[in-house]
Amino acid sequence: MNNLSFGNLLRRPEAGAFLGLIAVLVFFVIFGSTKFLEPAGAASWLNVAANLGIVALPIGLLMIAGELDISIGAMIPAGSMMVAVLSGHYDLPIWVGMLGSLFLGLGVGLINGILVVRTAVPSLIVTLGTLFAVQGLLLGFSVLVTGTTSVALTADPLAKFIFGQFVGGSFQVIILWWFAIIALFIFFVHYSPYGNWIFAMGGDKVSARNAGIPTTRLTIILFVLSATSASFVGMCQAILFNSAQVSGGMTFIFNSIISVVVGGVLLTGGFGSVIGIFFGTITFAIVNQGIYFTTFDRNWSSLIIGIMLLLAVLMNNTFRNMALAYRPKKK
């Protein structure tokens, strides 16, 4: 029973994120309507949450481990263009294009991880360089090979059914992939030794290495997960919308970091949870889309979104500090 005490519940990283989500829901019910909770309305923010959430999960793990990957801004359009060029421009089987997209993410992730662990250059700088390098390579390669920056793609029915269809007319099938990936990450982080290793790396990487934790290998794995997840999202978008463009994806950088921070992950590392990132992603998506269900002037939407997200983060920090200061009364 002691494990269910108020103090123990507040100590959980996702506690503040969950309360922030409730506050956001109440806000839009009061100032908007319950339509955003109905199937058509829920699809608008669930679709955003799923595409963002698949990228935010590995970004959150990297931040817990004390690292950061901003190259995802280029990997999403790169993943889209790879499958579109291979299977749309060159008419190769869609599965070849999909493998090409995922292997591209694997390769960039390996480059990021190896550069970070071998050079000791901060991951922000390394992935910033990768971001611009992939962007430039993507633009030049697309124009050289296809003569354009936009490529059409028509996937076969099976690939369309699994990766790029609308379920129920408005829900993207990637939502199901998001839920499946969340389950895998929960096991990976909270029920396997790797999770404790990641938290230890975020607390003190040198001490974690001295304790026998394979920090080098784990860092590379996390960067591979991040880049591959971004490529996967780009691939699914290309299959869903039957086209790919070299632009787009930059907003995912900031949106994923915001979702992770709202979800209770510390920027300094060593603290967070998968469920918290899940709540943070949904909170961001609801705030981002919920404004259209209110009567507020759309010209003020960015201001309202910024204020609400800031309040959600402050609430998260407040409850975390309360949790750390909480002491149960002695009987």
N, C-alpha and C positions, 0 to 999 in steps of 0.2 A: 504493500500500500504506500510505503514511503516513496517508491519510485514515481507515484502519481501525484506527489505533492505539488502545490502551486509553484514553489521555488524551482523544483526540478523541471517542470514543464516550461517555465520561463527561460531556463538555462539552455534549452534546445535552440540551435541556430535558426530553425524555421519558425519559432514562436512569433517574433516580430513581423516576419514576412506574412504569416497567416493573418495576424491582426490588421496589417496594412491592407491586405486583400479584402477583408471584411469591410474596412472603412471605405475603400473605393467602391465596393458594391453598394453600400448604403448611400453614398454620395450620388451615384447615378440613378438609383431608385428614387431619391428625393427630388433631384433636379432634372431628371429625364423621365424615363418610364421603365416598366419591366420588359419592354419589347426587346431590349438588348440581351435578355435572358431567354427569350423564345428561340426556337431553332434557327430561324433566319438571322436573328441578331447575334446569337451565340456563335454562329459560323463565322461571322466577320472577325471576331477577336480570337476564336480558336484557331483559325487558319493562320493568322499572324503569329500567335503563340507557338504553334507547332513548328513553323519554319524557323522562327527565332530560337525556340527552345532547343532544337537539335544542335544548334551552334553554341548556345549559351552553356550547355552542360559541360562540354570539355573545356570551355573557357573558364568556367567556374572552378574546375579541378586544377587547372593551371594556376589560377589566382590563389587557391588554397595552398598550392605547392610553392607559392612565391614567384611565379612567372606570369607572363602575359603574351598573348598572340594576337596581333592586329592584322596579320596577313590574310585573315579570313575575308576581309573586304575585297580582296582580289580573287580568292579561291572560289567564291560562289559563282561569279560570272565565268571563271576559268572552267569550273566543272560543267556549267551549262554549255559553253562553247565547245568543249572537248567532245561531248556526246553529240552535239549538233553537227560539228564538222565531220566527225567520223561516220555517223549514221545518216546525217542529212545531206551533207555536201558530197561525200564519197559513197554513199549508199551501202555502207557496210551494215551487217546485222546490228540491231539495236543493242544486243548484249555485248558486242565488241565495243561500241561507243560507251556503254556504261562502265565496263571494265577499264577503259582508257581514262574515264573521268575519275574513277576511284584510285587508280594507280597514279594519276597526276597528284591527287591529294596525298597519297602515301609518299611520293617522292619529295614534294615540297615540305611535308612534315618532317621527313628524315633530315633534309637540309637544315631546317630551322633548329631541330633538336641537336644535331651534331655541332652546328656552329655555336650554339649556346653553351654546350658542355665543354667544347674543346677550346674556345677562345675566351671564355669568361666575360664576353661582352654582354651587357644587359639584354634580356630577351626583347624588351621594347624596341631597342635599336636594331637588333637583328631582324625582327619581323617587320619593322618599318622598311628596312632595305628590301626584304623579300616582297613586301606589298607593292612597292614601286617597280621592282624588277619583273614581277609576274604581270602587273598591269601593262608595262611597256612591251613585254614579250607577247602578251595576249593580243594587244592591238596590232603590233607589227605582223604577227603570224596570221591573224585573221585577214588583214588586208592583202597580205602577200599570197595567201592560199585561195581565199574566196573572193577577193576584190571588194569586200564589204565588211561592215561591223555587225551585221545582223544575219543570222542563218536560220532558215526554216527547218523544221524537223517533224517527221510523221512516224511515231512509234507504232509497233505492231500491237494488236489488241491485248495480248498477255502482259506486255510491259506497261501498257497504258492502264490496265486493270490494277496492277500491283503498285505502280509508282506514280501514276498521274491521272487519276480519275476523281470525279466529285461523287462522294457518297451521299445519298439522299438529296442530290441536286445542288448542294451548297457546301458540304463539308469535304475538304481536301483529304485524300487518303493518307497523306503524310501525317495526319493527326494520329492515326493508328501506329505508324512507325515511331512517332514521338513517344507514345505511351510505352511501346515495347523497349525503346532505348532507355527510357527512364527506369524501367524495371531492371535492366542490365546494369545501369550505373549504380542503382541502389545496392545491388548485390556486390558490385565491384568495390564500392567505396565503404559501405557499412557492414558488410558480412564477409570480407576477405582481407587477408593481410595487407594487400595493396593500399587499402584505405588508410590504415594507420600509418603506413609509410609516407603517403602523400601529406597527411597532417604533420608528421614529424619533419618532413622537408620544409614545410611552410614555417614551422617554429624555429628550426635551426638546421640548415642544410649540412653544415660541417659536422655537428653532433650526430645527425642522422647517418652520415657517411661513416663516421667513426664507430657507430653502433652496428654496422654491417648492412645497412639498407642500401640496395643498388640504386643510388640516386641518379647516376648517369643513365642507366638503362631506362629507369622510370620516367625521367625527364623527356627522353626521346620518344617514349611511348605516348606521353601526354600530348606532345606536339604533333605526332602522327594522328592521334585521335581528333585533334582540333582541325587540322587541315583536311582530313578525310571526311569529317562530318560536314564541313563547309562545301566540299565538292559534291557530297551526296545531296545536300539541299539544292545546290545549283542544278544538278542532274535531274532531280524530281521536278523542279520548276520548268526546265526545258521540255520535259516529256508532257507536263500538264498543259503548258501554254503553246506547245508546238513551235517554239522558236527560242533563240538565244541571242543575247547581245553582249558586247564587250563591256558595256557600262552597267552600273548597278552593283549593289553589294556593300558600298561604303557605309551606308546607314547601319548595317549589321554590326559594325565595329562598336559604335557607341551604344546602340540599343542592347547588345548582348552584355556589355559591361554594366550598363544601368540595371538590367534585369538581374544580373548576378549580385550586384551590390544591394539592390532592393531585397533580394532573397537572403541577405544576411551574411554574405561572404565578406571577410575583411580584405581591404586592399593590401594590407601588410602580410596576408597569408596566415595559415594555421587555424582558420575558423570558418565553418560553413557546413552545408549539407545539401544533398541532392534534392530533397523535398523542399528546402528553402528556395533553391534555384527555380524549381517548378512553380512555387507560389509567386516568386518575383517575376517570372516570365509572364504568367497569367495577369498579374497586376499591371505590368507595363502594357500588355496587349489591350486590356480593358480600358485603361486610361487613354491609350492611343486611338481606339475606335469608339469608345463610349461617348466622346464629345459630340459625335454625329447623331446621337439619340437625345440630345438636349436642345434647348432653345437658345443656347449661347451663340453669339456671333462667331462664325468660323474664323474671322480675322484674329480673334483672341485665343484660338485653340492652342497654339504653341505655348503661350504664357500659362494657360490653365494646366496643360500637361506638365510643364516644368515645375510649377508650384506643387501639384499633387504628388509628383514623383519625389520631389525634395522632402515633402512632409512624410511620405512613406519611408524614406531612408532615415529621417530623423526619428520617426517612431520606432523603427527597427533598432537604431542605436540606443534609444532611451530604454527600451525593454531589455536589451542585452546588458546595459549597465546595471539596471535594476536586478537582473538575474545574478550578475557577478557579485553584487553587494548583498544579496539575500542570504540570511542566516536563519535556519529553522529554530524555533523556540525549544529550549530544553524542557523536558517534562520533569 
